[in-house]
């Protein structure tokens, strides 16, 4: 007799290097779910046990989860990205609900982070601006991110020393009339905010240190 579709024995799962298998039969508590290859435990029973453990000692569960995430950060991020990519609509809906339920707390945390990391905040702002204008090249990488963050920090340091506001500027504007610069490390400079606002999308101050002639 052929095996029903979806049934996977423990031995077959072991041979495939899987961590769980499926018999199609209920466990002693009535759950029809996957079972762990290591100890035959039903996934439904595992979920209930974890829920009860969390309810009894949430801090301990959070600490264990944080330790696991710290040790497996890259794999966890990849897994979350894959899940969100596969479930875009539901992931977006859940994210919106979480934000709505914790809006004030999230905004307060964001303001506090921005206050403690003004350089990174400036870099984030220019990143969003560039993405909106589709100016980020496909080869944009770690070096470019590093330069943007350093530029943001330099804005803050120069501001503290001079008492003036400084901006991260794209030497070749992202949307000039006859040119479109890229958002990358080789196309940014830190200049006085007044010069940046006067420049707008004009093709001026396009060479490194050219701005020094105008202060």
N, C-alpha and C positions, 0 to 999 in steps of 0.2 A: 504493500500500500504506500502511495506517495506521501511524503511529508507535507503538511499544510504550508502554504506560502507564508513566509515571515517567521517560521519556527527556526530557531537556531539552538542546537544543543550546546551543553557546556564544553564538551570535547571539541566541537567544531569552533567555538569561540576561542578556546585555548590555542588551537592550531593556527588561527588567524591573528593571534596576538591581541584579541579584544579583551576588554575588562568586564563585559556583561553578555548575557545570553537571554533567550526568551523561549519559554516552554509553551506558552498559551494556556497554562493551567493556573488556577488560583493558589496563592500561598495559604498558610494556615490561618491567616487573618482575612482571607477573601480577596486580596489584591491580585489582579491580573496585570503584571508589569514585568519589566526587565529584572534580572537577578544578577548579583555580583558573582563573577567567576571565582573570586578568591574564597568566598564563604557561603555561597548560595543565597545570601540575603536578598529579599525582595526590595526593589527600588521604592515601592510605596511605603514599606516599613522603615526604610532608611530615611525617607523624607519626614515621616512622622517623628522619628527619634530625634532628628536634627531640629525640628520645630520645637519639640518639647524641651530639648537641651537649651535652645536659644531663649525660650520663655523663662527657664529657670535661672539662667546666668548669661544675659545678653552681652555683658562686658567681656567675659571669657571667650565667647563665640566670636565677637568682633576682633579681639586680639589675635585669635588663631587664624581668622580669615586674613587679617592684615599681614601676619607672618608668611602665610602661604603666598599671598599676592606679591610680597617683597621678593620671595625666592623664585617666583615664576612670572615675573612682571611681563616679559616680552610675550610669553605664550598666552597669558591672560588678555593682554591688549589685542593680540592677533585674534583670539577667540571672540572677544567682544566686537571687534570690527567685522569679522565674518558674520556673526549673528545679526548685527545691525544692517549689514549690506543685504542679507537674505530676507530680513524682516523690516524693511525701511519704514513702511507705514505704521506698523504697531510700535516700533522703536521710537519713532517721532511722536506718536500719540502719548506713549508712556513718559517720554521726556517732558512733554508739554504739561502733563498732569503733575509730575514731580516738581516742575518749576512753579506752577500755579500754587501748589500746596505749601511750598517753602520759599515763596518769592522774596519776602522781607529778609529772611535769613541769608539767602543766596546773594541778594544785593548788598547786604551789609558785609558779607565775606569778600565780595568782589571789590567793594570800596576800600576795605582794609588791605587787601592784597595790592591794589593799585597804589595805595599810600606807601606801602613798604617796598614796592618794586616799581618806582616811577620810570626807570629806564626800560624795563621789559614792557611796561604799559605803553610807552611811546612806540616801541617796536611792534607791538601787537596792532596798534592803530594803523600804522603804515602798511602792515601786512594785509589787513582787511581792505584798506583802500586799494592796494594793488590787485588783490583778488577780484574786487568788484569791477576793476577795469581790465581784467583778464591779461595782466602784464607779467605774471609770474611764469618764467620759462620752465619747460619740463625737466631741465637738469638742475633746477634749484635744489640745493642740498645743505649739508651741515655747515659748510664754510659760510654760505650766504646767511643762514640763520644766526651764526655766531657774530658776523659783522653787523647785522641789524640790531642785535641785542647790545653790542658794544656801542653802536651809534646812539642808541637810546640812553645808555648810561652816560655817554659823553655829553648829550644834551643837558642832562641833569647837572653834571659836574661844571660845565661851562656856565650854566645858569647861576650856580652857587657862587662862582668866582667873579662873574661880571655883573650880576644883578639884572641880566637881560634874559629874555626867553630865546631858546634855540630850537630849531626844527631839523628833522631828517628830511633832506631834499633829494629828489631824483635829478641828477645833472641833466640828462636828456629826459624831459617831461614824459609822463606816461601817455599823455594825450596832447601833444603839441599839434599845431596846424599841419605841418609837413613832416612830422616824425613821431614815432612811438617808442619811447625808451622802455627798457626792461626793469623789472623789480629784481635786482640782483646786487651782489656785493660790489661789483665794479662800477655801479651807476648811482651810488649814494654818497652823500657828503653831509656834514653837520654845519649849518650856517645860521646866522641870526634870523629869528622869526620874521623880523621886519623885511629882510631881503627876500625870504621865501614867499611871503605874502605878496610882495611887489612883483616877484618873478612870475607867479601863477604858472601858466603853460607856455610862457615865452621861451624861445631858444636863446637864453642868456645864462651866464654862469655855468656853462656846460663843461668847463675844464677844471680839474682839481686845483684848489687854492685860488682860482680866479676871483672868488668872492672877496678875498682879502683886499683887493683894490677898491672896494666899495664901502669900506667901514672907516 
